[in-house]
Protein backbone atom coordinates (compact mmCIF):
# COMPACT_ATOMS: atom_id res chain seq x y z
CA UNK A 1 0.00 0.00 0.00
CA UNK A 2 1.41 3.47 -0.89
CA UNK A 3 2.34 5.53 2.16
CA UNK A 4 -0.28 8.20 1.45
CA UNK A 5 -3.11 5.69 1.26
CA UNK A 6 -2.37 4.37 4.74
CA UNK A 7 -3.63 7.66 6.14
CA UNK A 8 -5.67 9.30 3.38
CA UNK A 9 -8.75 7.39 2.27
CA UNK A 10 -11.98 8.55 0.68
CA UNK A 11 -14.20 7.35 3.53
CA UNK A 12 -12.19 9.24 6.11
CA UNK A 13 -15.14 10.55 8.09
CA UNK A 14 -13.99 14.15 8.23
CA UNK A 15 -10.32 13.18 8.59
CA UNK A 16 -10.92 11.86 12.12
CA UNK A 17 -9.28 8.58 11.12
CA UNK A 18 -6.27 10.36 9.58
CA UNK A 19 -5.79 12.56 12.64
CA UNK A 20 -5.80 9.51 14.89
CA UNK A 21 -3.42 7.45 12.76
CA UNK A 22 -1.07 10.40 12.29
CA UNK A 23 -0.70 10.83 16.04
CA UNK A 24 -0.14 7.12 16.61
CA UNK A 25 2.46 6.96 13.83
CA UNK A 26 4.22 10.06 15.15
CA UNK A 27 4.97 8.29 18.42
CA UNK A 28 7.45 5.91 16.81
CA UNK A 29 8.21 7.25 13.31
CA UNK A 30 11.68 8.46 14.35
CA UNK A 31 12.45 4.92 15.53
CA UNK A 32 11.77 3.64 12.01
CA UNK A 33 14.42 5.99 10.60
CA UNK A 34 16.84 4.87 13.30
CA UNK A 35 16.28 1.20 12.40
CA UNK A 36 16.87 1.99 8.75
CA UNK A 37 20.26 3.53 9.53
CA UNK A 38 21.24 0.35 11.38
CA UNK A 39 20.68 -1.79 8.28
CA UNK A 40 23.79 -2.22 6.15
CA UNK A 41 21.69 -1.61 3.03
CA UNK A 42 20.97 1.98 4.02
CA UNK A 43 23.03 4.74 2.46
CA UNK A 44 23.54 6.40 5.85
CA UNK A 45 24.46 5.27 9.35
CA UNK A 46 23.34 7.17 12.45
CA UNK A 47 25.91 8.66 14.80
CA UNK A 48 23.36 9.97 17.32
CA UNK A 49 21.37 13.12 17.99
CA UNK A 50 23.34 16.30 17.27
CA UNK A 51 23.30 19.57 19.16
CA UNK A 52 24.19 22.49 16.93
CA UNK A 53 25.48 25.73 18.45
CA UNK A 54 24.29 28.96 16.86
CA UNK A 55 25.40 32.45 17.81
CA UNK A 56 22.44 34.60 18.83
CA UNK A 57 21.84 38.29 18.14
CA UNK A 58 23.06 39.11 21.65
CA UNK A 59 26.36 37.35 21.01
CA UNK A 60 25.47 34.34 23.14
CA UNK A 61 25.42 30.73 21.98
CA UNK A 62 22.07 29.01 21.49
CA UNK A 63 22.13 25.17 21.39
CA UNK A 64 19.52 23.32 19.32
CA UNK A 65 19.19 19.54 19.42
CA UNK A 66 18.13 18.00 16.11
CA UNK A 67 16.93 14.53 15.14
CA UNK A 68 19.88 12.72 13.53
CA UNK A 69 23.54 12.84 12.59
CA UNK A 70 23.88 10.79 9.41
CA UNK A 71 27.16 9.51 8.02
CA UNK A 72 27.23 8.44 4.39
CA UNK A 73 28.48 4.88 4.26
CA UNK A 74 30.27 5.36 0.95
CA UNK A 75 32.07 8.68 1.44
CA UNK A 76 32.17 9.01 5.22
CA UNK A 77 30.73 12.52 4.98
CA UNK A 78 28.58 13.62 7.93
CA UNK A 79 25.29 15.50 7.84
CA UNK A 80 22.86 16.75 10.44
CA UNK A 81 19.27 15.80 9.67
CA UNK A 82 15.82 16.91 10.75
CA UNK A 83 12.59 14.98 10.19
CA UNK A 84 9.34 16.73 9.30
CA UNK A 85 6.64 14.13 8.81
CA UNK A 86 3.39 16.11 8.80
CA UNK A 87 0.59 13.89 7.61
CA UNK A 88 -2.93 15.14 8.24
CA UNK A 89 -1.91 18.68 9.25
CA UNK A 90 -3.63 21.48 7.31
CA UNK A 91 -5.70 19.10 5.19
CA UNK A 92 -2.68 16.99 4.09
CA UNK A 93 -0.97 20.06 2.65
CA UNK A 94 2.47 18.85 3.75
CA UNK A 95 2.08 15.10 3.35
CA UNK A 96 3.90 14.98 -0.01
CA UNK A 97 6.83 17.30 -0.63
CA UNK A 98 6.31 18.89 -4.02
CA UNK A 99 7.58 22.48 -3.71
CA UNK A 100 10.13 24.48 -1.69
CA UNK A 101 7.43 26.75 -0.25
CA UNK A 102 6.11 23.82 1.79
CA UNK A 103 9.03 24.42 4.15
CA UNK A 104 8.25 28.09 4.78
CA UNK A 105 6.00 27.50 7.80
CA UNK A 106 8.91 25.90 9.65
CA UNK A 107 10.26 29.13 11.08
CA UNK A 108 11.58 28.12 14.49
CA UNK A 109 15.26 28.74 15.30
CA UNK A 110 16.21 25.04 15.22
CA UNK A 111 15.02 24.64 11.63
CA UNK A 112 16.64 27.92 10.64
CA UNK A 113 19.89 26.50 12.01
CA UNK A 114 19.69 23.37 9.88
CA UNK A 115 18.93 25.45 6.78
CA UNK A 116 22.00 27.57 7.50
CA UNK A 117 24.12 24.47 8.05
CA UNK A 118 22.97 23.12 4.69
CA UNK A 119 24.58 26.10 2.97
CA UNK A 120 27.55 26.78 5.25
CA UNK A 121 28.21 23.60 7.24
CA UNK A 122 31.78 24.51 8.19
CA UNK A 123 30.55 27.67 9.93
CA UNK A 124 28.58 25.66 12.48
CA UNK A 125 29.61 23.58 15.45
CA UNK A 126 27.75 20.38 16.18
CA UNK A 127 28.25 18.05 19.13
CA UNK A 128 27.34 14.36 19.07
CA UNK A 129 27.64 12.33 22.25
CA UNK A 130 29.58 15.20 23.78
CA UNK A 131 32.18 15.37 21.02
CA UNK A 132 32.67 18.07 18.41
CA UNK A 133 31.57 16.74 15.01
CA UNK A 134 32.63 18.48 11.78
CA UNK A 135 29.76 18.75 9.30
CA UNK A 136 29.51 18.40 5.55
CA UNK A 137 25.94 19.64 5.18
CA UNK A 138 22.36 18.86 6.13
CA UNK A 139 19.64 16.41 5.14
CA UNK A 140 15.87 16.80 5.25
CA UNK A 141 13.60 13.85 6.07
CA UNK A 142 9.95 14.19 4.93
CA UNK A 143 6.91 11.91 4.88
CA UNK A 144 6.68 11.36 1.12
CA UNK A 145 7.92 13.32 -1.87
CA UNK A 146 7.90 13.51 -5.64
CA UNK A 147 11.29 13.42 -7.34
CA UNK A 148 10.66 16.90 -8.70
CA UNK A 149 9.84 18.06 -5.18
CA UNK A 150 13.07 16.62 -3.83
CA UNK A 151 15.12 18.22 -6.59
CA UNK A 152 13.52 21.64 -6.15
CA UNK A 153 14.03 21.63 -2.36
CA UNK A 154 17.67 20.57 -2.70
CA UNK A 155 18.21 23.36 -5.20
CA UNK A 156 16.36 26.00 -3.16
CA UNK A 157 17.79 25.22 0.28
CA UNK A 158 21.08 23.48 -0.40
CA UNK A 159 20.27 20.21 1.37
CA UNK A 160 22.60 17.37 0.47
CA UNK A 161 19.69 14.94 0.24
CA UNK A 162 15.97 14.57 0.93
CA UNK A 163 14.94 11.24 2.45
CA UNK A 164 11.34 10.10 2.91
CA UNK A 165 9.65 7.86 5.46
CA UNK A 166 7.80 6.24 2.56
CA UNK A 167 11.04 5.11 0.90
CA UNK A 168 12.60 4.12 4.23
CA UNK A 169 9.65 1.86 5.07
CA UNK A 170 9.73 0.33 1.59
CA UNK A 171 13.45 -0.35 1.95
CA UNK A 172 12.96 -2.11 5.27
CA UNK A 173 10.14 -4.24 3.86
CA UNK A 174 12.18 -5.13 0.77
CA UNK A 175 15.18 -6.05 2.92
CA UNK A 176 12.99 -8.23 5.16
CA UNK A 177 14.44 -6.34 8.11
CA UNK A 178 13.49 -8.43 11.14
CA UNK A 179 13.98 -5.63 13.65
CA UNK A 180 11.54 -3.47 11.70
CA UNK A 181 9.02 -6.31 11.51
CA UNK A 182 9.34 -6.86 15.24
CA UNK A 183 8.82 -3.15 15.92
CA UNK A 184 5.63 -3.01 13.86
CA UNK A 185 4.25 -6.24 15.33
CA UNK A 186 4.94 -5.06 18.87
CA UNK A 187 3.20 -1.73 18.27
CA UNK A 188 0.29 -3.59 16.68
CA UNK A 189 0.03 -5.86 19.72
CA UNK A 190 0.11 -2.92 22.13
CA UNK A 191 -2.72 -1.17 20.25
CA UNK A 192 -4.77 -4.37 20.16
CA UNK A 193 -4.25 -4.84 23.89
CA UNK A 194 -5.37 -1.27 24.53
CA UNK A 195 -8.57 -1.61 22.51
CA UNK A 196 -9.34 -5.09 23.83
CA UNK A 197 -8.95 -3.73 27.34
CA UNK A 198 -11.14 -0.72 26.69
CA UNK A 199 -13.95 -2.77 25.21
CA UNK A 200 -13.91 -5.25 28.10
CA UNK A 201 -13.12 -2.82 30.92
CA UNK A 202 -14.67 -3.53 34.32
CA UNK A 203 -14.17 -2.43 37.89
CA UNK A 204 -11.52 -4.32 39.84
SEBA-41115 format. One line per 10 residues: their letters; for each residue z, x negated, y of N, C-alpha, C. Coordinates in steps of 0.02 Angstrom, whole numbers, plus 50000, padded with zeros to 5 digits. Atoms other than C-alpha are relative to their C-alpha. Layout:
a) Z,X,Y,Z,X,Y,Z,X,Y  ... $
//
This chain:
xxxxxxxxxx) 50000,49958,49940,50000,50000,50000,50000,49956,50062  49999,50039,49937,49956,49929,50174,50067,50008,50035  49935,50002,49968,50108,49883,50276,50010,50060,50047  49993,49945,49952,50073,50014,50410,50015,50066,49966  49993,49936,50033,50063,50156,50285,50069,50010,49968  49932,49993,50025,50237,50119,50218,50041,50041,50049  49959,49968,49948,50307,50182,50383,49964,50058,50034  50037,49952,49959,50169,50283,50465,49958,50044,49955  50036,49951,50041,50113,50438,50369,49990,50064,50040  50018,49940,49961,50034,50599,50428,50055,50053,50000 $
xxxxxxxxxx) 49948,49948,50006,50176,50710,50367,50069,49971,50020  49940,50039,49981,50306,50609,50462,50056,50043,50028  49946,49958,49976,50405,50757,50527,50028,49976,50067  49976,50022,49935,50412,50700,50707,50025,49928,50001  49983,50071,50004,50430,50516,50659,50071,49988,49979  49931,50009,50023,50606,50546,50593,50001,49952,49941  50005,50044,50059,50556,50464,50429,49988,49927,50021  50017,50067,49978,50479,50314,50518,50058,49966,50035  49942,50027,49966,50632,50290,50628,50052,49975,49949  49950,50017,50051,50745,50290,50476,49978,49938,49961 $
xxxxxxxxxx) 50023,50056,50040,50638,50171,50372,49997,49936,50041  50003,50059,49957,50614,50054,50520,50069,49967,50007  49932,50028,49992,50802,50035,50542,50024,49968,49935  49981,50028,50065,50830,50007,50356,49965,49933,49989  50038,50061,50010,50692,49877,50348,50024,49944,50046  49978,50050,49952,50757,49789,50503,50063,49964,49979  49938,50031,50023,50921,49752,50414,49986,49935,49962  50011,50058,50043,50841,49628,50295,49930,49969,50008  50068,50026,49992,50666,49590,50362,49999,49924,50013  49997,50073,49989,50718,49416,50423,50010,49963,49935 $
xxxxxxxxxx) 49988,50031,50065,50777,49377,50246,49934,49992,49962  50064,50005,50034,50601,49411,50182,49962,49939,50025  50033,50060,49973,50530,49279,50299,50033,49937,49973  49964,50058,50026,50665,49158,50243,49980,49986,49928  50020,50010,50070,50620,49186,50060,49930,49972,49995  50069,50025,49999,50437,49156,50099,49999,49926,50014  50000,50071,49984,50476,48987,50176,50028,49958,49944  49973,50037,50058,50569,48938,50017,49950,49993,49944  50051,50004,50052,50414,48966,49911,49952,49943,50016  50043,50059,49989,50308,48810,49889,49930,50020,50022 $
xxxxxxxxxx) 50066,49978,49980,50152,48915,49919,49994,50015,50074  50001,49985,49929,50201,48951,50099,49979,49940,50041  50023,50055,49958,50123,48848,50237,50058,49966,50036  49944,50027,49962,50292,48823,50320,50065,50003,49960  49932,50000,50027,50468,48777,50263,50048,50012,50058  49951,49986,49948,50622,48833,50358,50053,49944,50003  49949,50052,49989,50740,48704,50433,50066,50031,50024  49939,49967,49975,50866,48832,50498,49987,50034,50067  50005,49966,49935,50900,48931,50656,50006,49949,50056  49997,50048,49945,50863,48833,50815,50036,50028,50061 $
xxxxxxxxxx) 49973,49983,49934,50958,48835,50979,49963,49958,50050  50040,50036,49950,50846,48790,51124,50039,50000,50066  49963,50008,49938,50923,48726,51286,49951,50003,50059  50044,49990,49943,50843,48785,51448,50041,49992,50064  49966,50010,49936,50890,48730,51623,49994,50063,50042  50000,49940,49958,50941,48878,51730,49987,49985,50073  50014,50008,49929,50907,48908,51914,50057,49965,50036  49942,50032,49969,51082,48847,51955,50010,49928,49978  49995,50069,50025,51050,48682,51867,50038,49993,49935  49964,50002,50063,51157,48727,51717,49954,50008,49940 $
xxxxxxxxxx) 50039,49994,50062,51099,48729,51536,50018,50065,49965  49990,49937,50036,51075,48896,51450,49974,49993,49929  50023,50004,50069,51069,48894,51259,49978,50068,49973  50025,49939,50031,50966,49024,51166,49986,49986,49926  50011,50009,50072,50971,49040,50977,49943,50046,49978  50060,49964,50022,50805,49093,50900,50003,50010,49924  49998,49978,50070,50757,49153,50727,49988,49945,49948  50019,50049,50051,50676,49006,50636,49978,49934,50032  50034,50064,49988,50630,48823,50642,49954,49989,49941  50048,50004,50055,50471,48806,50539,49965,49932,50001 $
xxxxxxxxxx) 50035,50064,50006,50401,48642,50476,49938,50009,49956  50063,49993,50037,50219,48639,50422,50000,49951,49941  49995,50041,50061,50213,48576,50244,49946,49947,49997  50054,50049,50003,50047,48486,50268,50008,49944,50050  49999,50050,49947,50072,48397,50434,50070,49974,50017  49932,50018,49981,50261,48392,50451,50019,50020,50070  49986,49979,49932,50249,48463,50626,50051,50058,50000  49944,49953,49998,50396,48571,50681,49992,50048,50059  50009,49947,49951,50392,48736,50775,50060,50047,50000  49951,49946,49997,50522,48857,50838,49962,50066,49993 $
xxxxxxxxxx) 50034,49937,50012,50483,49036,50790,50047,50059,50015  49964,49939,49987,50537,49209,50845,49964,50059,49969  50029,49943,50033,50510,49370,50749,50009,50063,50043  49999,49936,49965,50465,49533,50837,49964,50051,49955  50029,49952,50046,50440,49668,50707,50021,50070,50022  49986,49934,49974,50440,49830,50805,49953,50050,49966  50042,49956,50042,50380,49970,50694,49989,50067,50035  50007,49933,49973,50412,50146,50757,50006,50002,50076  49985,50002,49929,50462,50095,50934,49941,50020,50044  50050,49979,49951,50366,50181,51074,49937,50027,49966 $
xxxxxxxxxx) 50054,49967,50036,50260,50285,50955,49952,49950,49967  50038,50050,50039,50204,50134,50849,49956,49955,50044  50043,50037,49954,50133,50049,51003,49997,49925,49983  49996,50072,50012,50188,49876,50943,49998,49984,49925  50001,50012,50072,50168,49896,50755,49947,49948,49981  50055,50046,50014,50000,49805,50749,49983,49961,50063  50016,50043,49943,49969,49658,50865,49924,49998,50009  50072,49997,49986,49799,49685,50945,49981,49967,50066  50015,50025,49933,49814,49621,51124,50060,49959,50027  49946,50039,49970,49915,49493,51224,50050,50042,50040 $
xxxxxxxxxx) 49954,49961,49957,49988,49629,51338,50054,50035,49960  49947,49970,50041,50090,49695,51191,50064,49958,50000  49941,50043,49996,50208,49548,51221,50035,50006,50067  49975,50001,49932,50239,49588,51404,50069,50032,50007  49935,49967,49993,50390,49700,51375,50057,49957,49973  49948,50047,50022,50483,49555,51295,50013,49951,50058  49989,50038,49938,50554,49487,51457,50070,49969,50005  49933,50031,49999,50725,49421,51406,49993,49924,50000  50004,50073,49993,50765,49237,51437,49983,49963,49935  50012,50035,50063,50761,49189,51252,49925,50001,49983 $
xxxxxxxxxx) 50072,49997,50015,50581,49249,51232,49960,49961,50051  50033,50042,49949,50532,49168,51396,50004,49927,49980  49991,50069,50021,50601,49006,51325,49950,49980,49945  50046,50018,50055,50494,49015,51168,49928,49999,50026  50067,50002,49971,50339,49054,51272,49989,49934,50038  50005,50064,49965,50375,48900,51379,49993,49943,49950  50004,50053,50051,50402,48794,51224,49933,49999,49964  50066,49998,50030,50235,48852,51156,49950,49957,50039  50046,50037,49957,50149,48771,51305,50022,49928,50010  49973,50068,49987,50263,48622,51339,50058,49985,49953 $
xxxxxxxxxx) 49945,50009,50048,50362,48589,51180,50041,49938,50012  49964,50063,49992,50409,48411,51226,50047,50001,50060  49956,49994,49942,50496,48472,51384,50064,50039,49982  49943,49959,50020,50624,48571,51283,50039,49965,49944  49956,50027,50051,50773,48519,51179,50022,50056,49953  49978,49951,50049,50809,48613,51019,50048,49965,49951  49952,50026,50047,50956,48588,50903,50000,50043,49937  49999,49965,50065,50953,48633,50718,50055,49968,49958  49942,50024,50039,51113,48618,50616,50037,49944,50037  49963,50048,49959,51189,48521,50760,49963,49937,50018 $
xxxxxxxxxx) 50039,50061,49988,51051,48391,50768,49941,50015,50046  50057,49993,49955,50920,48366,50903,49936,50000,49960  50062,49993,50038,50751,48422,50837,49940,49999,50048  50061,49999,49960,50589,48369,50924,49954,50057,49979  50043,49942,50014,50465,48512,50937,49927,49984,50012  50072,50007,49991,50277,48524,50920,49969,50065,50025  50028,49937,49976,50259,48703,50982,50042,50059,49976  49965,49939,50018,50306,48882,50943,49955,50046,49960  50035,49952,50043,50257,49018,50820,50028,50070,50012  49980,49930,49994,50262,49207,50840,49994,50034,49932 $
xxxxxxxxxx) 50003,49961,50061,50303,49320,50693,50001,50074,50020  50008,49930,49982,50247,49502,50709,49999,50043,49937  50001,49955,50058,50244,49655,50595,49934,49996,49964  50068,50004,50026,50056,49666,50568,49955,49981,50058  50045,50021,49946,49906,49604,50666,49928,50000,49977  50071,50011,50013,49718,49605,50676,49986,49926,50012  50017,50070,49988,49633,49436,50671,49983,49988,50073  50017,50006,49929,49565,49467,50845,50064,50000,50042  49936,49999,49964,49741,49508,50903,50036,49933,49996  49970,50067,50008,49808,49346,50831,49966,49949,50045 $
xxxxxxxxxx) 50037,50050,49962,49671,49244,50911,50012,50007,50075  49992,49989,49928,49692,49324,51082,50071,49980,50023  49932,50017,49982,49882,49299,51081,50009,49924,49999  49997,50073,50003,49865,49117,51028,49967,49970,50063  50035,50025,49941,49740,49090,51168,50039,50013,50064  49966,49981,49938,49842,49182,51300,50067,49965,50009  49932,50025,49994,50014,49111,51261,50010,49929,49974  49995,50068,50024,49980,48946,51174,50039,49991,49936  49965,50006,50064,50069,48987,51010,49957,49959,49951  50035,50037,50051,50024,48870,50869,49971,50046,49946 $
xxxxxxxxxx) 50020,49954,50054,50012,49016,50747,50033,50067,50012  49970,49934,50002,50046,49201,50728,50004,50021,49927  49989,49978,50068,50122,49253,50562,50018,50074,50001  49982,49929,50003,50146,49433,50505,50041,50015,49938  49960,49978,50057,50273,49518,50393,49955,50029,49946  50047,49971,50048,50128,49610,50312,49972,49946,49954  50030,50054,50039,50045,49448,50256,50053,49964,49958  49946,50034,50036,50211,49370,50206,50019,50040,49938  49983,49958,50058,50254,49518,50093,49944,49996,49948  50056,50003,50047,50080,49514,50017,49998,49933,49963 $
xxxxxxxxxx) 49997,50066,50033,50097,49327,49982,50053,50001,49945  49945,50001,50049,50264,49352,49894,49984,50043,49939  50021,49958,50056,50193,49493,49788,49948,49963,49958  50053,50036,50035,50039,49391,49744,50027,49941,49960  49970,50058,50033,50146,49241,49698,50050,50020,49946  49949,49976,50048,50258,49350,49588,50067,49966,50013  49938,50034,49981,50406,49278,49683,50060,50040,49974  49945,49964,50033,50557,49325,49578,50058,50013,50048  49945,49991,49952,50683,49301,49719,49985,50059,50046  50020,49943,49958,50585,49423,49827,50007,50066,49961 $
xxxxxxxxxx) 49994,49940,50042,50575,49549,49684,50073,50020,49992  49929,49986,50008,50762,49533,49657,50030,50029,50064  49975,49975,49936,50796,49559,49842,49982,50074,50009  50022,49931,49990,50693,49719,49849,50035,50047,49951  49968,49957,50050,50766,49788,49688,50074,50010,50016  49929,49993,49982,50944,49753,49747,50008,50048,50058  49996,49955,49943,50913,49840,49914,49984,50072,49978  50016,49933,50026,50834,49986,49820,50061,50030,49965  49942,49976,50037,50986,49999,49707,50056,50020,50048  49948,49983,49952,51106,49995,49854,49987,50067,50034 $
xxxxxxxxxx) 50017,49936,49967,51013,50136,49941,50009,50059,49952  49992,49946,50049,51008,50239,49782,50074,50015,49989  49928,49989,50010,51195,50213,49758,50030,50037,50059  49976,49966,49941,51226,50268,49936,49984,50075,49997  50021,49931,50000,51126,50428,49919,50029,50039,49942  49969,49967,50058,51191,50467,49745,50073,50016,50016  49931,49989,49982,51367,50447,49813,50008,50056,50051  49996,49948,49949,51334,50557,49964,49989,50070,49972  50017,49934,50027,51260,50698,49861,50052,50024,49949  49949,49981,50049,51405,50695,49737,50070,49986,50026 $
xxxx) 49936,50019,49970,51546,50656,49859,50053,50054,49988  49943,49953,50009,51716,50734,49823,50064,49964,50022  49936,50029,49980,51895,50708,49879,50032,49963,49942  49966,50039,50053,51992,50576,49784,50061,50038,49974 $
//
